[in-house]
Amino acid sequence: MAEVQNQENGQQAQDINQLLKVRREKLAALQEAGKDPFQITKYNVTHHSQEIKDRYGELEGKSVSVAGRIMSKRIMGKASFCNVQDLQGNIQSYVARDSIGEESYADFKKYDVGDIVGIEGEVFTTKTGEISIHASKVTLLSKSLQILPEKYHGLVNTDIRYRQRYTDLIMNEEVKKTFVMRSKIISSIRRYLDGQGFLEVETPILVSNAGGAAARPFETHYNALDEDVKLRISLELYLKRLIVGGMERVYEIGRVFRNEGLDARHNPEFTLMELYQAYTDYNGMMELTENMFRYVAQEVCGTTTVPYGDVMIDLGSPFARMTMTEAVKKYAGVDFDTVKDTEEAKKLADEREIHYEERHKKGDILNLFFEEYVEEHLVQPTFIMDHPIEISPLTKKKPDKPECVERFELFITGREMCNAYSELNDPIDQRERFKAQEEALAAGDEEANTTDEDFMNALEIGMPPTGGIGYGIDRLVMLLTNSPAIRDVLLFPTMRQLD
C-alpha cells in the first residue's frame, strides 16, 4: 500500500511539474510575440464586481472595465465564459470570438486559471439570470506561473493558509471578509476616540527599558549607538509622559512584542491600543470601554449582539461587574478577604493543587485562583475589578483597601479583552513598586519590570490623576468576526521556519 501511495505521489508531482513548465512556455511565447503581460504598468478599472451587481439597473447595457483573477473558464468553440475575482467578489464574463477578434480570442483560450486580466464590455444578464459582462476586449495583465488549489475544495490546510496568506485570500472568501472587517474595526475605534477628543500619537518601538507590562522582551543591539535595546512590550510609560506634558487625552494603536509562547490567544507580535485620559479614574475607563465596544459593534456588525462560536454575546446590556475576590469566592468557594496572610494562602493553594512559586505572596495566589477557577466562566462581558497590589505595580491603591488597587480587566468569552487602571501618579510610591519588581526580577521573575529613571523624573514633575487602559485589538477582532484563533485575524502570524 505504501509503495502504491508513493507512486501516486510521484506521478502527481511529475504532473504538476509538467503543468508549471507549460505555464512558463506560454509566458515565453507571449514575450516572443511582443505581448509580455509584465510590461503593462496600469489598467483603468471603472467598476468592481459587487458594485456592478448592486447597480445593475443603471449599468445594464453600459460599458464597464473590471480587473481581477481568472478563477474558472469554460471554452465552447467560438464563445467562452470566465469568472473573474476582484476585491469585492466574482463576476462572470462572456467572451466571444466575434466580439474581441480572432487573434485575441486565440490568446484568451490559452489563459490559465490564476491569470490576472482586465475585461472591458457591456453589462447584461444571461439566459440563466446571471449578471455578466459581454467582453469587447480582454487584456492579460499578469501571468500566473503557479497553480491555485482546486477550487471546490479550496485551501483547507491551516499551516499552508497561514504561511501563504496571499493564496488563502484568493481561495477563501470568508478570510478576505475577516480582514476587511479588521480594517473597519480599527477605523471605527479611531472615529470613536477622535470624537471623544483623544489625540492619536506614536511612541518608540526600540527602547532601553521595556516596561509597562509583565512580559519578557525581545532584545537586540543598536549598532550606531553601540547599545543593547529592547522591543517594546507595552505603550504605557511613554504615553504617560505625554500626560505629564499636558496632552490630556492620548491613544496609540501599534505593534508590541513579547518573547513568549504561541497559542490560540497569543502571538509574540500583536496589536495593542492604549489610551490615557487625565482627570478620570478606572470607573471612567469602564464607562468609555462599554460605550466604545457598543459603538464599534453597531457600526461594523450592525448589531450589539454578536455570535461567537455557539454563544450570542450581548454587548448592548450593561456589563457585569465583580471584584476579583468576589469572583474567586463565587467560583472557587474561597473568600480571600478572610485569608490572613501569605502562609495561609499558600496552604489553600496546596490543598487545591495550585502551583505557585516561593516568591509569591497572598495577592499572587489570589490571582492564581482566579485564573484556575474563574476565567472560563466569564463568557458574557464582565469587568473584574480591584486586583491585588502584588500584580499591579503601576496602579493606584484603593484608599479603603490598600492591599488592592483600582484596576479592572474586561473578560468576554473567557478571555481578557482589556486591562485598565487608575494610574499611579505618586512618584514615591512608584519607586517603591519598581523596587519590589526588581527584587522579583532578582528572584527569577523574567517578566518583572525594572526602574525607568526617566519615567520617574516625569512623575516627579507631576502627573494629574489619570485613567489608562490597554486593549488587545486582535482579540476584539476575533470576537467581532467570530474567529476562534488569533492567527485567523493576523494577516501574517508568527510561524516556525520550515527549514
C-alpha positions in Angstrom: 0.0 0.0 0.0 2.8 2.4 0.9 4.5 1.7 -2.4 1.4 2.4 -4.3 0.9 5.7 -2.4 4.5 6.7 -3.1 4.0 6.0 -6.8 0.8 8.1 -6.9 2.6 11.0 -5.1 5.5 10.8 -7.5 3.1 10.8 -10.5 1.2 13.8 -9.0 4.5 15.7 -8.5 5.5 14.9 -12.1 2.1 16.1 -13.5 2.4 19.3 -11.5 5.9 20.0 -12.7 4.7 19.5 -16.3 1.8 21.9 -15.8 4.2 24.5 -14.3 6.6 24.0 -17.3 3.7 24.6 -19.7 2.8 27.9 -18.0 6.4 29.2 -18.4 6.3 28.1 -22.0 3.1 30.1 -22.5 4.8 33.2 -21.0 7.8 32.8 -23.2 5.6 32.6 -26.3 3.8 35.7 -25.3 7.0 37.6 -24.7 8.4 36.4 -28.0 5.2 37.7 -29.7 5.6 41.1 -28.1 2.7 40.5 -25.7 4.6 40.4 -22.4 2.0 41.0 -19.7 4.6 42.1 -17.2 5.3 45.2 -19.4 1.9 46.5 -18.7 2.1 49.2 -16.0 -1.5 50.2 -15.3 -5.1 49.4 -16.2 -8.2 51.6 -15.9 -10.7 49.9 -13.6 -14.1 51.7 -13.6 -16.1 49.3 -11.5 -15.9 46.3 -9.2 -18.0 43.1 -9.3 -20.4 43.7 -6.4 -20.9 47.3 -7.5 -22.0 46.2 -10.9 -24.5 43.7 -9.4 -25.8 46.3 -6.9 -26.2 49.0 -9.6 -27.4 46.7 -12.4 -30.5 48.8 -13.1 -28.4 51.8 -14.1 -25.5 49.9 -15.6 -27.3 47.5 -17.8 -26.2 47.9 -21.4 -23.4 50.3 -20.4 -19.7 49.7 -20.8 -17.6 48.9 -17.8 -14.0 47.9 -17.1 -13.1 45.4 -14.4 -9.8 43.6 -13.5 -9.2 40.5 -11.4 -8.0 36.9 -11.3 -9.5 34.2 -13.6 -11.0 31.6 -11.2 -12.7 29.4 -13.8 -13.0 29.1 -17.6 -15.4 27.3 -19.9 -14.2 27.2 -23.5 -17.0 26.5 -26.0 -15.8 26.9 -29.6 -16.4 30.4 -30.7 -17.6 31.7 -27.4 -16.5 31.1 -23.8 -17.2 32.1 -20.2 -14.8 33.0 -17.4 -15.2 34.0 -13.9 -13.1 36.9 -12.6 -12.5 37.6 -8.9 -11.7 41.1 -7.7 -11.7 42.9 -4.3 -15.5 42.7 -3.9 -16.2 39.2 -5.2 -16.7 37.4 -8.5 -18.4 38.3 -11.8 -18.9 36.3 -15.0 -17.7 37.4 -18.4 -19.0 36.2 -21.7 -16.0 36.2 -24.2 -16.9 35.7 -27.9 -14.5 35.5 -30.8 -16.7 37.8 -32.9 -16.6 40.4 -30.1 -12.9 40.6 -29.3 -11.3 39.4 -32.5 -9.9 36.2 -33.7 -6.3 36.8 -32.5 -7.4 38.0 -29.1 -9.8 35.1 -28.7 -7.0 32.6 -29.6 -4.8 34.2 -26.9 -7.7 34.1 -24.4 -8.2 30.4 -24.8 -4.6 29.8 -23.7 -5.0 31.9 -20.5 -4.9 29.8 -17.3 -6.9 29.9 -14.1 -4.9 32.2 -11.8 -4.0 34.7 -14.6 -5.0 38.3 -13.9 -7.0 40.0 -16.7 -8.7 43.2 -17.5 -12.1 43.0 -19.1 -14.0 45.8 -20.9 -17.6 45.2 -22.1 -21.3 45.8 -21.6 -23.3 44.7 -18.6 -26.0 42.2 -19.4 -27.9 39.2 -17.9 -27.5 35.7 -19.3 -30.5 33.4 -20.1 -30.0 31.8 -16.7 -30.3 35.2 -15.0 -26.6 35.8 -14.0 -25.4 39.4 -14.2 -22.3 39.3 -16.5 -20.1 41.3 -18.8 -20.1 40.8 -22.6 -16.4 41.4 -23.3 -15.3 43.7 -26.1 -11.7 43.5 -25.0 -9.7 41.2 -22.8 -6.2 42.2 -21.6 -3.7 39.8 -19.9 -2.3 41.9 -17.0 -0.2 39.3 -15.2 0.7 35.6 -15.9 0.3 33.2 -13.0 3.2 30.7 -13.0 1.9 28.7 -10.1 -1.2 26.5 -9.8 -4.0 27.5 -7.4 -5.6 24.9 -5.1 -8.5 23.1 -6.6 -11.5 25.5 -6.5 -14.2 23.4 -4.9 -12.1 22.1 -2.1 -10.3 25.4 -1.5 -7.3 25.9 0.7 -8.0 24.0 3.9 -4.6 23.1 5.3 -4.3 25.6 8.1 -0.5 25.6 8.1 -0.3 26.5 4.4 -3.1 29.0 4.9 -1.1 31.0 7.5 2.2 30.7 5.6 0.7 31.6 2.3 -1.9 34.2 3.3 -1.9 35.5 -0.3 -3.3 32.2 -1.5 -5.7 32.0 1.4 -7.2 35.3 0.5 -7.7 34.2 -3.1 -9.3 30.9 -2.3 -11.3 31.6 0.8 -13.8 34.5 0.6 -14.5 34.5 4.3 -10.9 35.1 5.1 -10.9 38.2 3.0 -14.1 39.4 4.7 -12.4 38.9 8.1 -9.5 41.2 7.2 -11.8 43.8 5.6 -13.7 43.7 8.9 -10.5 44.1 10.9 -9.7 47.3 9.0 -13.2 48.6 9.6 -13.0 47.8 13.3 -9.8 49.8 13.7 -11.2 52.7 11.7 -14.3 52.7 13.9 -12.2 52.7 17.1 -10.3 55.8 15.7 -13.6 57.6 14.9 -15.0 56.9 18.3 -11.9 58.1 20.2 -11.3 61.1 17.9 -15.0 62.1 18.6 -14.2 61.9 22.3 -11.3 64.4 22.0 -8.4 61.9 22.0 -5.3 62.6 20.1 -3.6 59.7 18.2 0.2 59.7 18.8 3.3 57.5 18.1 5.9 56.4 20.6 9.2 54.5 20.3 9.4 50.8 19.4 13.1 50.3 20.3 13.5 51.2 23.9 16.2 50.9 26.5 13.7 49.9 29.2 10.8 47.7 28.2 8.3 48.4 30.9 4.5 48.8 31.4 3.6 45.1 31.4 4.6 41.8 32.9 6.3 40.2 29.9 9.7 39.0 28.6 11.1 41.4 25.9 12.9 40.7 22.7 16.4 42.1 22.8 18.6 43.5 20.0 21.7 45.7 19.5 21.7 49.2 18.2 25.0 49.3 16.1 25.1 53.1 15.6 24.9 53.7 19.4 26.7 50.5 20.4 23.8 49.9 22.9 21.6 47.0 23.7 17.9 47.8 23.3 14.6 46.0 23.5 11.4 45.9 21.5 8.6 47.5 23.5 6.2 45.2 25.3 3.8 48.0 26.1 2.9 51.6 25.1 2.3 52.7 28.7 5.3 54.6 30.0 5.7 56.9 27.0 2.0 57.7 26.8 2.1 58.7 30.5 5.0 61.0 29.8 2.7 62.8 27.3 0.0 63.1 30.0 2.7 64.8 32.2 3.4 67.1 29.2 -0.2 68.3 29.2 -1.7 66.2 26.4 -4.8 65.3 28.3 -6.2 62.6 26.1 -3.9 60.4 24.0 -4.0 57.0 22.4 -1.8 54.8 20.2 -2.6 51.7 18.1 0.6 49.8 17.4 2.6 46.6 17.4 4.2 45.4 20.7 6.4 42.4 21.1 6.5 39.8 23.9 9.0 36.9 23.9 6.5 34.3 24.9 4.7 31.2 23.6 2.3 30.9 20.7 -1.3 29.5 21.1 -4.8 30.2 20.0 -4.8 33.5 22.0 -1.2 34.6 21.8 1.2 35.7 19.1 4.6 37.2 20.1 3.9 40.2 17.8 0.4 41.7 18.2 -1.6 44.9 18.0 -2.2 46.8 21.2 -4.1 50.0 21.8 -3.5 52.1 24.9 -5.2 55.3 25.9 -4.8 57.7 28.8 -7.2 60.3 30.0 -6.3 63.0 32.6 -8.7 63.8 35.4 -10.6 60.5 35.4 -10.1 57.1 37.1 -10.8 53.4 36.3 -14.6 54.0 36.6 -14.3 56.5 33.7 -12.4 53.8 31.8 -15.1 51.3 32.4 -17.7 53.7 31.0 -15.6 54.5 28.0 -14.9 50.8 27.3 -18.6 49.9 27.4 -19.6 52.7 25.1 -16.7 52.1 22.7 -17.4 48.3 22.4 -21.1 49.1 21.7 -20.3 51.8 19.1 -17.8 49.6 17.2 -20.1 46.5 17.2 -23.1 48.6 16.0 -21.1 50.4 13.3 -19.2 47.4 12.0 -21.6 44.5 12.6 -24.9 46.4 12.6 -25.9 45.0 16.0 -24.7 44.9 19.6 -25.5 41.1 19.8 -22.8 39.2 18.0 -22.2 35.4 17.6 -19.1 33.8 19.0 -19.0 30.0 18.4 -22.3 28.7 19.7 -22.9 31.7 22.0 -24.5 35.1 21.4 -22.5 37.8 23.1 -24.6 40.7 24.4 -22.6 44.0 24.1 -25.8 46.1 24.4 -26.7 45.4 28.0 -24.7 46.8 31.0 -21.6 44.8 31.5 -21.4 42.8 34.7 -19.0 43.9 37.5 -17.3 41.8 40.2 -14.2 42.3 42.3 -11.5 39.6 41.9 -12.2 38.5 45.4 -15.9 38.2 44.8 -15.3 36.2 41.6 -13.0 33.7 43.4 -15.5 33.4 46.2 -18.3 32.7 43.7 -16.5 30.1 41.5 -13.8 28.6 43.8 -15.7 28.9 47.2 -12.7 30.6 48.8 -13.1 34.1 50.4 -9.6 35.7 50.3 -10.9 38.6 52.4 -10.8 36.2 55.3 -7.3 34.8 54.4 -4.9 36.3 57.0 -1.6 36.1 55.2 0.7 34.6 52.6 1.2 31.4 54.6 -2.5 30.7 54.8 -2.9 31.5 51.1 -0.2 29.0 50.2 -1.8 26.4 52.4 -5.1 26.8 50.5 -3.2 26.6 47.2 -1.6 23.3 48.3 -5.0 21.9 49.2 -6.3 22.8 45.7 -3.1 21.6 44.0 -2.5 25.1 42.5 1.2 25.5 41.7 2.9 28.7 43.0 6.5 29.9 43.3 8.3 30.5 46.6 8.4 34.3 45.9 4.6 34.5 45.5 2.6 36.4 48.1 -1.1 36.3 49.1 -2.1 38.6 46.2 -0.3 36.5 43.6 -2.0 33.4 44.9 -5.4 35.1 44.7 -4.7 35.7 41.0 -3.7 32.1 40.5 -7.1 31.0 42.0 -8.8 33.4 39.6 -7.0 32.0 36.6 -7.7 28.4 37.7 -11.4 28.7 38.7 -12.9 31.9 37.2 -11.8 32.9 33.7 -13.5 30.2 31.8 -16.9 31.2 33.3 -16.7 34.8 32.1 -18.4 34.4 28.8 -20.7 37.5 28.7 -18.9 40.9 29.2 -17.7 41.1 32.8 -15.5 43.7 34.5 -13.2 42.1 37.1 -12.1 44.8 39.5 -9.8 45.6 42.4 -6.8 43.4 41.8 -4.1 42.6 44.4 -1.3 45.1 44.6 1.3 42.4 44.1 0.4 42.0 40.4 -0.3 45.7 39.7 2.9 47.7 40.0 1.7 50.8 38.1 -1.8 51.2 39.7 -3.2 53.4 42.5 -4.2 51.7 45.8 -7.8 51.7 46.9 -8.0 54.2 49.7 -10.2 51.9 51.8 -8.4 48.7 50.9 -4.7 49.4 50.3 -3.8 45.7 49.6 -5.9 46.1 46.4 -5.6 48.6 43.5 -8.1 50.5 41.3 -7.8 48.2 38.3 -10.1 46.2 36.1 -9.9 43.7 33.3 -12.7 43.1 30.9 -13.4 39.4 30.1 -15.6 38.2 27.2 -15.7 34.5 26.0 -13.4 33.6 28.9 -10.7 35.9 27.5 -9.1 39.1 28.8 -10.1 41.9 26.4 -8.5 44.9 28.1 -6.7 46.0 31.3 -7.2 49.3 33.0 -6.0 51.3 36.0 -6.4 54.4 38.0 -2.8 55.3 37.1 -0.3 55.6 39.9 0.9 59.2 39.9 2.7 59.2 43.3 6.5 59.1 42.4 7.5 57.9 45.9 5.1 55.0 45.9 6.0 54.2 42.3 9.7 54.0 43.2 8.8 51.5 45.9 6.8 49.4 43.5 9.7 49.4 41.0 12.0 48.3 43.8 9.7 45.4 44.6 9.7 44.5 40.9 13.5 44.5 40.8 13.5 42.2 43.8 11.1 39.8 41.9 13.4 40.0 38.9 16.4 39.1 41.0 14.4 36.2 42.5 13.9 34.8 39.0 10.8 36.5 37.6 11.8 37.2 34.0 8.7 39.3 33.4 9.3 41.8 36.2 9.9 45.5 35.5 13.0 47.5 36.2 13.1 51.1 37.3 12.8 53.6 34.5 14.6 56.7 35.8 13.4 59.0 33.0 9.8 57.9 33.7 10.4 58.5 37.4 11.6 62.0 36.6 8.4 62.7 34.6 6.3 61.5 37.6 8.3 63.8 39.9 7.5 66.8 37.6 3.9 65.8 38.2 1.2 63.7 36.5 -2.5 64.6 37.1 -5.0 61.9 38.2 -5.3 59.7 35.2 -7.3 56.7 33.9 -5.5 54.4 31.5 -6.4 51.3 29.5 -4.8 48.8 27.1 -6.9 46.8 24.6 -5.9 43.7 22.7 -7.0 44.7 19.2 -6.6 41.2 17.8 -8.9 39.7 20.5 -11.6 42.3 19.8 -11.3 41.4 16.1 -11.6 37.7 17.0 -14.8 38.5 18.9 -16.5 40.6 16.2 -15.5 38.3 13.3 -16.3 35.1 15.2 -12.7 33.8 14.7 -11.5 31.0 17.0 -7.8 31.7 16.9 -5.6 34.8 16.9 -3.8 33.6 13.7 -7.1 33.9 11.9 -7.1 37.7 12.4 -3.4 38.3 11.8 -2.5 38.6 8.1 0.9 37.2 8.7 1.1 35.3 12.0 4.4 34.1 13.5 5.3 30.7 12.2 8.2 28.3 12.8 10.7 28.3 9.9 10.1 25.2 7.7 13.9 24.6 7.5 
